[in-house]
């Protein structure tokens, strides 16, 4: 199957709306998904840091896509969403989209890190939005590693809740950030955590127990990445 991964800026607004409605909305719980109007506004903001890529087949039908959020102050790109249209999963489309967007983002902004939020399958189960165990296996097969911190997704809506028990995973690590075979510089991770919390929740409450634990785990000079196979019990 031919796969055309296009920048959202090269697609009509109707296609972006369809991408949200047919791919993102069925793939994420409300607590994890940015509201539709906000998502469209972010993409249309020429000074914004949200980017999206949509994968089309040779007939122009949407198969999936990815959304990235760039944090220029720490040179970290967050893979906010990577999803395949229901009924199209399991055919290798996700891997092709991930490779395409990683190459584009690395060329476009030269990030120190590309990271993503992935459910810990020991705490999350398939409740209609995809199997967390299979998702972790997919990212492991793509070479992703776990940053060993007690990560949670900040509340992305004013009246929303945090999403606990997530892995923050590296999808790409620059040579500038790498420290040996398994370790990375912790400073851009800390800067990302602070920017992500402040951007979503308005401030960083370091007296909050979950926040304090997060920054305590990232307090050293380096962080040693963890193979997802260890978490899955493969070794």
N, C-alpha and C positions, 0 to 999 in steps of 0.2 A: 504494500500500500504506500502510495506517495504521501508524504507529510510535509506540509508547508507551515513553518513556524514563523508567524509575522508579528512585528511590533504593533501594539494596539494603535499607535499613531498612524499606521498605514491602513487602518480598517475603518469603515463607516461606523457611526455611533450605534446603529442598529445591531451590528455584529458584537460590539462590546456589551450591549445590554443583553443580547442573547447568551453571550459567554457567562455573564453573571447568573442569569436565570436558569440556564440549562446545565451548567457545570459547577459553579461555585455554590449556589444555593442548595443543591441536593447533596453536596459533599461535606458540608460543615455545619455544626450546630450553631445556633444563634449567638452563643457566647464566644464563639471563635471567629465569626464572620463580620467584617465591617458592613454597615448598612449600605444598601444599594446606592442611594443618593450620594452618600459620602464617597463611596468607591468611584463613581462616575465623575464626581467633582474633582477628586484627587488626580485622576488621570487627565482631566482637562486643564489642570492648573499648570501653566508653562513653567512656573517656578517651583513646582512640587518635586518630591523625590520618590513618587510612586511610579513604577513602570510595570507593564504587562505585556505578555506575549501569548498569542492565541494560535493553536495548531488546527489547521484545516486539512481535509482530505482533498483529493484531486477534483472532487465535485463542489468544493467550497463549503462542505459541512464542517461544523465545529466538532473537534474530537476532544479537546482539552486545552490546557494552558497553564501559565504560571504568572504570579504577581510578585514583584520584588519591591522592597522598601529600602532606600538608600539612606544611610546615616553618614553624611560627609564628615562630621566632626570626629569620627573614629574610623572612617573608611571601612565600614562593615555593611554588607548587603544582607538583608534579611529576606529569605525566601518565604514570604508571608503565606502564599498559597501555591500548591501544585496539585492539580486535580485533572482527572479524566472523566469525560461524560459517562454517566451510568449506561451500562451495556457495552462499553468499549474497553473496559479495564481488563488487564491481564494479557494484552497483546503486544507489549513492548513499547507502547506509545509514551508512557511516562518517562522511561529512560531516554528516549529520543528527545523529548521536550526538555528534560533536565540538562542533557548535554548541550543542546542548542542555546538555552538561556545562560548557562554558565559561561560558555564561550563569548556570548554577546556582552554579558555584564563585565567580564574580565577585560574585554577590549574597551568597553565604554567608560568604566570608572576606575579600573585598576584597584579592586578592593584588597585590603589585607586579609579579610575573611569573607566567605559567603556561608551563612548559617541558616538553619531552619529549625522550626519547632515541631517535634514529633512526639506523639503520645507514648508513654511508657506502658507497654502491654500488661505489665504486672498490676496496673491500676485501672487501665481503660480497656473496655471490651467493645465489640462491634455492636453499636446501637443504631445501625442504619446508615452510618456515614463512612463505612469502610473498616476493614479489619486492622487494628493497630499492630498485631503481630506480623501480618503480611507487609504492612507499610514499613515497619522497622527492617524487615528482611530486604525489602526493595532498596532502601537507602544504604544498607550495609553492602549490598551487591554493587552499588555505585561508588563505594569507597568512603562513605561518610563515617565519621567518628563522633563519639559522644564527648562533650565537654563535661567533666565531672562536677557539676554544681546542681543544687536542688532547684531547678528552673520551674517557673510558672509563667503562663502568658498573662501580661497585665490586663486589667479590665479595659476593653477597647470601646466601651460605651459608658456614658455617665452613670447609668443605672444598672450596669452589667456587673458580672462577677469575673474574678480571675479564673483561669483554667489551671489547676494544679497538676503535679505529677507528669510534667513533660520533660523530654530530653531537648537540650539545645545541642544541635549537631553541626559539625563542620562539613560543608559540601565542597569547599575549596579553601586551601590555605596558601597564601603567597610565601615565597622564599623569605621575604622581609619579616614575616611573622613567625616562621617556623623556627623552633629551637631543638635541633636534633631530630631523631627519627619519629618520636612520638609526642613531643611537647610543642606548645605554642606560647608566644608572649601573652601574658594575662592582661596587659594593660588595655588593648583594644576591646577585650571581652568586658572588662569593668566599665569602660566608657560606653559601650553599647548597652549594657544593662541599665546604666543611669539614664541614657538618652531615651531608651525605649519606655522605661517606667515613667519618666517625666513627660514624654510626649503623649502617652495614653492616659495617665492618671493625674497629670498636672503637677506632680511633685514626687520626690523620693523620700519616703518616711523610713528612715533608718532605724527607728524604734520599733517598727513593725517586725514581728518575729520572722516571718517568711522572708522579708526583704533583708533583714540582718543576716540570716543564715545564707542567703544567696551571695551577698558581698563577702561574707567571711570565707566562703568556699573558694572565692576568686581572688583572695587577698595576696597570694604569693606572686613571685616574679614570673613564674611559668605555670602552665596547666598541662598535665599529662593526659592525652586523649585516650579514650577507652574504646576498645573494639566492641561493636554491638553484639558480636557472637558471645561475649562473656555474659552479657545481660540475658540473652536468649537461652543460655545454657548449652550452647553448642560445644563449649570447651571448659 
